[in-house]
Amino acid sequence: MADAVLDPGARLRPLAGIPLASHARRRRQLMRMAGEDAILVLPAAPERVRSRDTHYPYRQDSDFHYLTGFGEPGAVLVLVPGRSHGESLLFCRERDPVREAWDGPRLGPEGAVDALGMDDAYPIDDVDEILPGLLEGRTRVYYHFGRDTDFDLKLIGWLNRVREQMRMGAQPPHEFLELGHLLDEMRLFKTREELVLMRRAAAISVRAHAAAMAAVEPGMHEHELQAVLEYVFRRHGGEPAYESIVGAGANACVLHYRANSARIDAGDMVLIDAGAEYMGYAADITRTFPADGRFTPEQRALHDVVCAAQRAALEEARPGVPFENVHRASVRVLGEGLLRLGLLKGDLRKVLAAESYRTFSPHKTGHWLGLDVHDVGEYRVDGESRLIEPGMVFTIEPGLYVPPDASGVDARWRGLGVRIEDDVAITRDGHEVLTEGLARSADEIEDFLAAQRA
């Protein structure tokens, strides 16, 4: 592990985002897949009220971001393949000096064509007037049905207006298709430009985890480590990709623990599951480490099993291998370890067949990663596990959790939870661990913690 990688104080040079031409290329590819008689409609994410006149931090819809790079609410992207007057159309908020004084600058329709490479742009207030005319004559509508109920009703209203004109020769669309069937497959395979941003998200996350590990002391509280993590995220231009999980002691057995409020005591292990988002792209790392610098024998034994399971899963992360083989390799090692430690009884074949290991390891070993921390893309194709291909990015995150109230388990194991998670990009001949450089094995973690206390 290189010290420079782990130094949270060294500033990372800001990167450029996805080029304008790449967003335009994505739109063209999507329209080719949809066909010239289709229309594709995608609204921006709505703003969400937190309480009264305050809002949650705004985060653009991932698909909208993927196709436009536009970060404002109150917008609709319409793609009309083959339209002679322009195929890529954006409806967005108009410039408004009064509102901009409160909320910040807006691009406005006038700026959208040049800034975003759109063919045309209109005020969002004109969408009711213009969109029915764009729907007319199109055979198929691609749209994310059920994601935004309010927008669903608007789209139905526009379609009904076209249907009302059928006696006058209007031709409404008669086929409605889920936009994700096309777009999810596009997003599943990351380009070199996307991988640059994902490496940066990973590098920021590695620094943040290292800083939190270095800062831990018995007697502090979980939220103090959360503050360290998220300070490093923000300092390097990132933000939390999801709610940071900091679970000490038995809290590590709560898979999506959110409180982050408990005291960290001597003898506790601390599980941190946290990742930075950088320019829309997420990282996702989990480490489990001893608060006072040394694993107990039981903690180390459980940690070693999980670490071995991750190594076995990583060996399956290469092109041509069914994705489910990653999970199978992991649970085989977890099952062997649970039997060896006496947490399960019987033989491995029966443990795997009955999935009795799920008592202590209830989740899958990984998930797609990208613009969403649980990114889009099918895991099975035609009923079979899909084959791993270059450009895919996913996590590998085996874990073992022994709840404090687990029955039939020796008391020395109760309340122990371990998860180890890294981000992996598939290359032409293997894989790249994007989150390399952060202490992972029990020996590496103890050495790192000792160095911080020296």
C-alpha positions as CSV (number, residue, x, y, z in Angstrom):
1,M,0.0,0.0,0.0
2,A,1.4,3.3,-1.1
3,D,1.4,6.1,1.6
4,A,0.4,8.6,-1.1
5,V,-2.8,6.7,-1.8
6,L,-3.8,6.7,1.9
7,D,-2.9,10.3,2.6
8,P,-6.3,12.1,3.0
9,G,-4.5,15.5,3.2
10,A,-3.0,15.5,-0.3
11,R,-5.4,17.2,-2.6
12,L,-6.6,15.4,-5.7
13,R,-6.6,17.4,-8.9
14,P,-10.2,18.0,-10.1
15,L,-11.2,16.1,-13.2
16,A,-13.3,17.1,-16.2
17,G,-16.7,15.4,-16.5
18,I,-18.2,13.4,-19.3
19,P,-17.6,15.4,-22.6
20,L,-20.6,17.0,-24.3
21,A,-20.0,14.8,-27.4
22,S,-20.3,11.7,-25.3
23,H,-23.8,12.6,-24.0
24,A,-24.8,13.3,-27.6
25,R,-23.4,10.0,-28.7
26,R,-25.4,8.2,-26.0
27,R,-28.6,9.9,-27.2
28,R,-28.0,8.9,-30.8
29,Q,-27.3,5.3,-29.8
30,L,-30.4,5.1,-27.7
31,M,-32.5,6.5,-30.7
32,R,-31.0,3.9,-33.0
33,M,-32.0,1.2,-30.7
34,A,-35.6,2.6,-30.3
35,G,-36.2,3.0,-34.1
36,E,-37.4,5.9,-36.2
37,D,-41.1,5.5,-35.3
38,A,-40.5,5.8,-31.6
39,I,-40.5,8.7,-29.1
40,L,-38.6,8.7,-25.8
41,V,-39.7,10.8,-22.9
42,L,-37.6,11.3,-19.8
43,P,-38.3,13.8,-17.0
44,A,-35.7,15.2,-14.6
45,A,-35.8,14.1,-11.0
46,P,-38.3,16.2,-9.1
47,E,-37.3,18.3,-6.1
48,R,-38.3,16.7,-2.8
49,V,-39.6,18.7,0.2
50,R,-37.8,17.9,3.5
51,S,-40.0,20.0,5.7
52,R,-42.1,23.1,5.0
53,D,-40.0,25.3,2.8
54,T,-36.8,23.3,2.9
55,H,-35.8,20.7,0.4
56,Y,-33.6,17.6,0.4
57,P,-30.3,18.1,-1.5
58,Y,-31.1,17.8,-5.2
59,R,-29.8,14.9,-7.1
60,Q,-30.5,14.5,-10.8
61,D,-32.1,11.3,-12.1
62,S,-29.3,9.0,-13.2
63,D,-30.7,8.3,-16.6
64,F,-31.3,12.0,-17.3
65,H,-27.8,12.8,-16.2
66,Y,-26.4,10.0,-18.4
67,L,-28.1,11.4,-21.5
68,T,-27.7,15.1,-20.8
69,G,-25.2,16.0,-18.1
70,F,-27.8,18.6,-17.0
71,G,-28.2,19.0,-13.3
72,E,-31.3,21.2,-12.9
73,P,-34.8,20.1,-11.9
74,G,-37.9,21.1,-13.8
75,A,-36.8,19.6,-17.1
76,V,-38.0,17.0,-19.7
77,L,-35.8,15.4,-22.3
78,V,-37.6,14.2,-25.5
79,L,-35.9,12.2,-28.2
80,V,-37.6,12.0,-31.5
81,P,-35.6,9.7,-33.9
82,G,-35.6,10.9,-37.5
83,R,-37.4,14.2,-36.9
84,S,-36.2,16.6,-39.5
85,H,-36.4,19.7,-37.3
86,G,-34.3,18.1,-34.6
87,E,-34.2,14.9,-32.6
88,S,-32.9,15.9,-29.2
89,L,-35.2,18.4,-27.4
90,L,-35.1,19.8,-23.9
91,F,-37.8,21.5,-22.0
92,C,-36.3,23.4,-19.1
93,R,-36.9,26.4,-16.7
94,E,-36.5,29.8,-18.2
95,R,-34.0,32.3,-16.8
96,D,-35.5,34.2,-13.9
97,P,-33.2,36.8,-12.1
98,V,-35.4,36.9,-9.0
99,R,-35.4,33.1,-8.5
100,E,-31.8,32.8,-9.5
101,A,-30.9,35.3,-6.7
102,W,-32.3,32.8,-4.2
103,D,-31.5,29.4,-5.8
104,G,-28.6,30.0,-8.2
105,P,-28.2,30.4,-11.9
106,R,-30.2,28.6,-14.5
107,L,-29.1,27.6,-18.0
108,G,-32.4,28.4,-19.6
109,P,-33.6,27.3,-23.1
110,E,-31.4,29.8,-24.8
111,G,-28.3,28.3,-23.3
112,A,-29.3,24.6,-23.5
113,V,-28.6,24.2,-27.2
114,D,-24.9,25.2,-27.0
115,A,-24.2,24.1,-23.5
116,L,-25.8,20.6,-23.8
117,G,-25.6,20.0,-27.6
118,M,-29.4,19.8,-27.9
119,D,-31.1,20.3,-31.3
120,D,-33.7,22.6,-29.7
121,A,-34.9,23.7,-26.3
122,Y,-38.1,25.2,-25.0
123,P,-39.5,26.6,-21.8
124,I,-40.8,23.9,-19.5
125,D,-44.1,25.9,-19.3
126,D,-44.6,25.1,-23.0
127,V,-44.4,21.3,-22.6
128,D,-48.3,20.9,-22.4
129,E,-48.6,22.7,-25.8
130,I,-45.8,21.1,-27.7
131,L,-45.5,17.5,-26.5
132,P,-48.8,16.2,-27.8
133,G,-47.7,17.3,-31.3
134,L,-44.5,15.4,-30.9
135,L,-46.4,12.2,-29.8
136,E,-48.6,12.4,-32.8
137,G,-47.6,10.0,-35.6
138,R,-45.2,8.0,-33.4
139,T,-45.9,4.3,-33.0
140,R,-44.1,3.6,-29.7
141,V,-43.4,5.5,-26.5
142,Y,-40.5,4.6,-24.4
143,Y,-40.8,5.9,-20.8
144,H,-40.2,4.9,-17.2
145,F,-43.7,4.0,-16.2
146,G,-44.5,4.1,-12.4
147,R,-41.4,6.0,-11.4
148,D,-43.0,9.4,-11.1
149,T,-46.8,9.2,-10.6
150,D,-47.4,12.9,-11.3
151,F,-45.5,12.8,-14.6
152,D,-47.3,9.5,-15.5
153,L,-50.6,11.4,-15.3
154,K,-49.2,14.2,-17.4
155,L,-48.1,11.8,-20.1
156,I,-51.5,10.1,-20.1
157,G,-53.1,13.5,-20.5
158,W,-51.0,14.3,-23.6
159,L,-51.7,11.0,-25.1
160,N,-55.5,11.5,-24.6
161,R,-55.3,14.8,-26.4
162,V,-53.8,13.1,-29.4
163,R,-56.5,10.4,-29.2
164,E,-59.2,13.1,-29.2
165,Q,-57.9,14.2,-32.6
166,M,-58.2,10.7,-34.2
167,R,-61.3,11.7,-36.2
168,M,-59.3,14.4,-37.8
169,G,-56.6,12.0,-38.8
170,A,-54.3,12.1,-35.8
171,Q,-52.3,8.9,-35.2
172,P,-51.6,8.3,-31.5
173,P,-48.9,5.9,-30.3
174,H,-50.3,2.4,-29.6
175,E,-47.3,0.7,-28.0
176,F,-45.8,1.7,-24.7
177,L,-42.4,0.3,-23.6
178,E,-40.2,0.5,-20.6
179,L,-37.3,2.8,-21.3
180,G,-35.1,0.8,-19.0
181,H,-35.1,-2.2,-21.4
182,L,-32.9,-0.1,-23.7
183,L,-31.1,2.3,-21.4
184,D,-30.1,-0.1,-18.6
185,E,-28.0,-2.2,-21.0
186,M,-26.2,0.9,-22.3
187,R,-25.4,2.0,-18.7
188,L,-24.2,-1.5,-17.7
189,F,-21.1,-1.2,-19.8
190,K,-18.8,1.6,-18.7
191,T,-16.7,3.6,-21.2
192,R,-13.1,4.7,-20.6
193,E,-14.5,8.2,-19.7
194,E,-16.8,6.7,-17.1
195,L,-14.0,4.5,-15.6
196,V,-11.9,7.6,-15.1
197,L,-14.6,9.1,-12.9
198,M,-15.2,5.8,-11.1
199,R,-11.5,5.5,-10.3
200,R,-11.6,9.0,-8.8
201,A,-14.7,8.1,-6.7
202,A,-12.9,5.0,-5.6
203,A,-9.7,7.0,-4.7
204,I,-11.6,9.5,-2.7
205,S,-13.4,6.7,-0.9
206,V,-10.1,4.9,-0.1
207,R,-8.7,8.0,1.4
208,A,-11.8,8.5,3.5
209,H,-11.8,5.0,4.9
210,A,-8.1,5.3,5.7
211,A,-8.7,8.6,7.5
212,A,-11.6,7.0,9.5
213,M,-9.5,4.0,10.4
214,A,-6.7,6.2,11.5
215,A,-9.0,8.3,13.7
216,V,-10.8,5.6,15.6
217,E,-10.4,5.5,19.3
218,P,-12.4,3.7,22.0
219,G,-14.8,6.1,23.6
220,M,-15.7,8.1,20.5
221,H,-19.1,7.7,18.8
222,E,-19.9,6.2,15.4
223,H,-21.0,9.6,14.0
224,E,-17.6,11.0,14.7
225,L,-16.1,8.5,12.2
226,Q,-18.9,9.4,9.8
227,A,-17.9,13.0,10.0
228,V,-14.3,12.1,9.2
229,L,-15.4,10.0,6.2
230,E,-17.7,12.7,4.8
231,Y,-15.2,15.5,5.4
232,V,-12.7,13.7,3.1
233,F,-15.4,13.1,0.5
234,R,-16.3,16.8,0.4
235,R,-12.7,18.0,0.5
236,H,-11.9,16.1,-2.7
237,G,-15.0,17.2,-4.6
238,G,-17.2,14.2,-3.8
239,E,-20.3,13.6,-1.7
240,P,-21.8,10.6,0.0
241,A,-23.1,8.1,-2.6
242,Y,-25.5,6.7,0.0
243,E,-26.0,7.0,3.7
244,S,-22.7,6.1,5.4
245,I,-22.9,3.1,7.7
246,V,-20.7,3.1,10.8
247,G,-21.6,0.2,13.1
248,A,-19.6,-0.6,16.2
249,G,-19.9,-3.9,18.0
250,A,-23.3,-5.7,17.4
251,N,-24.4,-2.8,15.2
252,A,-22.3,-4.3,12.5
253,C,-24.8,-7.1,12.3
254,V,-27.5,-4.7,11.1
255,L,-27.0,-4.7,7.3
256,H,-28.3,-1.2,6.6
257,Y,-27.6,0.3,10.0
258,R,-28.3,4.1,9.9
259,A,-28.3,5.5,13.4
260,N,-24.5,5.9,13.7
261,S,-25.0,7.2,17.2
262,A,-23.6,4.5,19.5
263,R,-20.4,4.7,21.6
264,I,-17.4,2.7,20.3
265,D,-16.0,0.6,23.1
266,A,-12.7,-1.0,23.6
267,G,-12.8,-4.5,22.1
268,D,-15.4,-3.5,19.5
269,M,-15.0,-4.1,15.8
270,V,-16.2,-1.2,13.7
271,L,-17.8,-1.9,10.3
272,I,-17.8,1.0,7.9
273,D,-19.8,0.8,4.6
274,A,-19.4,4.1,2.8
275,G,-18.5,5.4,-0.6
276,A,-18.1,8.8,-2.4
277,E,-20.0,9.9,-5.4
278,Y,-17.9,11.9,-7.9
279,M,-19.6,13.7,-10.8
280,G,-22.5,11.3,-10.5
281,Y,-20.5,8.1,-10.2
282,A,-20.4,6.0,-7.1
283,A,-17.9,4.0,-5.1
284,D,-18.8,1.5,-2.5
285,I,-16.3,0.2,0.1
286,T,-16.7,-1.8,3.3
287,R,-14.0,-2.5,5.9
288,T,-14.2,-4.0,9.4
289,F,-11.5,-3.2,11.9
290,P,-10.8,-3.3,15.7
291,A,-11.3,-0.1,17.5
292,D,-8.3,-0.6,19.8
293,G,-5.9,-1.8,17.0
294,R,-5.9,-5.6,17.5
295,F,-8.4,-8.3,16.6
296,T,-9.4,-10.8,19.2
297,P,-9.0,-14.4,18.2
298,E,-12.7,-14.8,17.4
299,Q,-12.8,-11.5,15.5
300,R,-9.7,-12.4,13.4
301,A,-11.1,-15.9,12.7
302,L,-14.3,-14.5,11.3
303,H,-12.5,-11.8,9.4
304,D,-10.1,-14.3,7.9
305,V,-13.0,-16.4,6.6
306,V,-14.7,-13.3,4.9
307,C,-11.4,-12.2,3.5
308,A,-10.8,-15.7,2.0
309,A,-14.3,-15.6,0.5
310,Q,-13.6,-12.3,-1.2
311,R,-10.3,-13.7,-2.6
312,A,-12.2,-16.7,-4.0
313,A,-14.9,-14.4,-5.5
314,L,-12.2,-12.2,-7.1
315,E,-10.8,-15.2,-8.9
316,E,-14.1,-15.5,-10.8
317,A,-14.2,-11.9,-11.8
318,R,-13.1,-12.2,-15.5
319,P,-14.8,-12.2,-18.9
320,G,-16.8,-15.3,-19.9
321,V,-17.6,-16.4,-16.4
322,P,-21.3,-16.5,-15.3
323,F,-21.9,-13.7,-12.8
324,E,-23.4,-16.1,-10.3
325,N,-20.1,-17.9,-10.1
326,V,-18.7,-14.9,-8.1
327,H,-21.4,-15.6,-5.4
328,R,-21.0,-19.3,-5.5
329,A,-17.2,-19.1,-5.0
330,S,-17.8,-16.8,-2.0
331,V,-20.5,-18.8,-0.2
332,R,-18.5,-22.0,-0.6
333,V,-15.6,-20.5,1.4
334,L,-18.0,-19.0,3.9
335,G,-19.7,-22.3,4.3
336,E,-16.4,-24.1,4.9
337,G,-15.4,-21.4,7.4
338,L,-18.7,-21.6,9.3
339,L,-18.3,-25.4,9.6
340,R,-14.7,-25.1,10.7
341,L,-15.5,-22.5,13.4
342,G,-18.5,-24.6,14.7
343,L,-21.1,-22.1,13.8
344,L,-22.8,-24.6,11.5
345,K,-23.0,-28.4,11.7
346,G,-23.0,-31.0,9.0
347,D,-21.2,-31.3,5.7
348,L,-20.5,-28.6,3.1
349,R,-22.6,-30.1,0.3
350,K,-25.7,-30.0,2.5
351,V,-24.9,-26.5,3.8
352,L,-24.7,-25.2,0.2
353,A,-27.7,-27.1,-1.0
354,A,-29.9,-26.0,1.9
355,E,-28.4,-22.5,1.9
356,S,-28.1,-22.8,5.7
357,Y,-25.1,-20.4,5.5
358,R,-27.7,-17.6,5.0
359,T,-28.4,-17.7,8.7
360,F,-25.1,-15.8,9.0
361,S,-24.7,-14.4,5.4
362,P,-28.1,-13.3,4.1
363,H,-27.1,-11.1,1.2
364,K,-25.6,-11.7,-2.3
365,T,-21.9,-11.2,-2.9
366,G,-22.1,-8.2,-5.1
367,H,-24.1,-5.8,-7.3
368,W,-23.6,-3.6,-10.4
369,L,-22.0,-0.2,-9.7
370,G,-22.1,3.1,-11.7
371,L,-24.3,6.2,-11.6
372,D,-26.3,4.4,-8.9
373,V,-24.6,2.5,-6.1
374,H,-26.9,-0.4,-6.9
375,D,-26.7,0.2,-10.6
376,V,-29.0,-0.9,-13.4
377,G,-28.6,-4.0,-15.5
378,E,-30.0,-7.5,-15.6
379,Y,-28.2,-10.2,-13.7
380,R,-29.9,-13.0,-15.7
381,V,-30.6,-13.3,-19.4
382,D,-33.0,-15.8,-20.8
383,G,-33.2,-17.4,-17.4
384,E,-29.5,-17.9,-17.1
385,S,-26.8,-16.0,-15.2
386,R,-25.4,-13.5,-17.6
387,L,-21.7,-13.8,-18.5
388,I,-19.3,-11.3,-17.2
389,E,-18.0,-8.9,-20.0
390,P,-15.4,-6.2,-20.2
391,G,-16.8,-2.8,-19.1
392,M,-18.9,-4.2,-16.3
393,V,-18.3,-2.8,-12.8
394,F,-19.5,-4.5,-9.7
395,T,-18.8,-4.9,-6.0
396,I,-17.6,-8.0,-4.3
397,E,-18.8,-7.9,-0.7
398,P,-19.0,-11.2,1.3
399,G,-20.0,-10.9,4.9
400,L,-20.7,-12.9,8.1
401,Y,-23.0,-11.7,10.9
402,V,-23.7,-13.4,14.2
403,P,-26.5,-11.5,15.9
404,P,-26.2,-11.0,19.6
405,D,-29.3,-13.1,20.2
406,A,-28.3,-15.9,17.9
407,S,-29.4,-19.2,19.3
408,G,-27.3,-22.4,19.4
409,V,-24.1,-20.4,19.0
410,D,-21.3,-20.1,21.5
411,A,-21.4,-16.8,23.3
412,R,-17.9,-15.8,22.1
413,W,-19.2,-15.4,18.5
414,R,-22.4,-13.4,19.3
415,G,-22.5,-9.8,18.2
416,L,-19.7,-10.1,15.7
417,G,-20.2,-8.8,12.2
418,V,-17.7,-8.6,9.3
419,R,-18.1,-7.4,5.8
420,I,-15.3,-6.7,3.2
421,E,-16.2,-4.9,0.0
422,D,-14.3,-3.6,-3.0
423,D,-15.2,-2.3,-6.5
424,V,-14.1,-4.3,-9.5
425,A,-14.0,-3.3,-13.2
426,I,-13.8,-6.1,-15.7
427,T,-11.1,-5.8,-18.3
428,R,-10.4,-7.7,-21.5
429,D,-8.3,-10.3,-19.7
430,G,-9.3,-10.1,-16.1
431,H,-10.3,-7.4,-13.7
432,E,-9.1,-4.2,-12.0
433,V,-9.8,-3.6,-8.3
434,L,-10.7,0.1,-8.4
435,T,-10.5,0.4,-4.6
436,E,-7.0,-1.1,-4.3
437,G,-4.7,0.5,-1.8
438,L,-6.8,0.2,1.4
439,A,-5.8,-2.3,4.1
440,R,-7.9,-5.4,3.7
441,S,-6.6,-8.5,5.5
442,A,-6.4,-8.7,9.3
443,D,-2.6,-8.3,9.2
444,E,-2.7,-5.3,6.9
445,I,-5.3,-3.6,9.1
446,E,-3.4,-4.2,12.3
447,D,-0.2,-3.0,10.7
448,F,-1.9,0.2,9.4
449,L,-3.5,0.9,12.7
450,A,-0.2,0.4,14.5
451,A,1.5,2.8,12.2
452,Q,-1.1,5.5,12.9
453,R,-0.5,5.1,16.7
454,A,3.2,5.0,16.5
